[in-house]
Amino acid sequence: MHSHVTKVVIHFLLKHELKYWILLEPQKQTTENYNEALMKVDAEMILKVSICEFLKIHLGKGMNIVFKCDGCKLNYSNQLGHKCLMMDDEEKLDKYFNVALTTFNLKHIAIDFVQDNKKLLKFITEEFFDSLDESYITDFVRKLY
């Protein structure tokens, strides 16, 4: 179960900041033809997975920024002094997930997301963002990490 803070942060990132940058970006792009046979539901699922993948990439970068091992910094000789060896990924996420979110450059995520999904620009709408579920996105990103 996620903390209330995580839900609030993810909600703000997805429904406000990232939404703003992503909806702004297609106006700068040349629109390409999208696959007429692609159903809206399929397109939205592809876009949701794509957002999660981009968030995962930036989560990894953010975790590298915020997770610093004292044992490595101070060159401890024993392994017990290295939290990088003693913590598994789940523990790292529990402890540093919210802080790592603060390192995200949402404008870059939006530009990359739109660039990667040019053929689906028609489906990147306010309605699409309204359908995003913070818990689903958080769980998916954590599983990808």
N, C-alpha and C positions, 0 to 999 in steps of 0.2 A: 504494500500500500504506500502511496506517495504522500509526502507531507503536503499540507495546505499551501506552504510557500512554493513548492515545486509546481503545483497546479496553477497558482496565481502567476508565477513567472512564465510558464509555458503558455498560458492563456494570453498574457500580454505579448509575448514574442510572436505567437502565431496569428492572433486575431487583430493585432494592431500594427506592430512594427514590421514584421515580415510581410504581412498582407499589404501594407502601404507600399513597400519597396517593390514587391512582385507586381502589383497592379499598375504601378508607375512604369515599370520596365517595358512591358509589351508595346507601349506607345512609341518607344524608341526603335523597336525591332521591325523589320519588314516581315509581314505575315506570309507564311508559306501555306500551301494547301494542306489541309488535314485529311486524314483518311475518312472518307464519308461513311465507310462501313463500321467505323469505330463507335461503339455505343457510349453514351454519356457515362454510364456506370463504369465501364471498362476504363475510360479515360480518367475518371476521377480516382480510380484505384491506382492506376499508373502514376498519377500526379502525387497521391498520398505517399506511395512508396518512394517516389523520387525526392519528395521533401524530407522524408525520414533519412534517406541515404545522404543527402547533403548535410542534414543536421548531425548525423553520425560522424561524418568527416570532420566537421567543425568541433564536435564534442571531443574527438580524439586530439585535435590540436589544442583545444581548451584544457583538456586533462593534462597534456604535456606542460602547459603553462602553469597551472595551479598546483599540480601534484609534484612536489619536490621532496626527494628522499634526503633526510638529514644524514643518514649513513653514507650516502654517496657524496654529499657536499663536504662532510667532515672526514671522509676516507676511513670509516670504521673498518676494522679488520674482521669482526665477527658478523655473521649473517643475521643474527637476531637484531642487530642495530639498524638493519635496512628494511624499512617498511615497504620498499619496492619489491622485496622478495617475500615478505611475510603477509602482504595483503593480496587477496584475489580481486579480480575485476569488479565483482559485486560489491565488495567492501569499499573499493575506491569510488564506485558510482554513488553508493549511499552517502559517503562522506563529502565528495567533491562535485557532485553533479550540478547542484545549484550554482556553485561558484564558477564552474566551467561555462555555464550558460552566459554568464556576464562577459565572457571574452568573445562572443560571437560577433562577427561583422555582418550584420543583417543585409546590408546593401550588396556585399559580395555574394552572399548566399542567394539573394534574389536574382542578381544578374546571371549567376551560373545556372540557377534553376530554370529561368526563362530561356536562356540559351540552349540548355539541354532538352527543353520541352517545346521547341518552336512549333512543332506540328500540332501541339495541343493547346495553343494559346486561346483558342475559342472557349475552352473549358475552364480557364483560369478566371473565375468570376467571384463576385462577392458571395454568391450562393455556395460556391466551392469552399470558401473559407469558413462560412457559417456551418458547413457540414463537418469540419474538422473537429475531432474529439481529442482534447488535451491528454486524457489518460491513455488513449490508444496510441497517440504519437509518442508519448513518453515511454510507454512499455516497448513499443517497436524500436525506438532508438536505443534504449538500454539493451535490448536483445541483440541488436546489430553490433553494439560495442563489444 
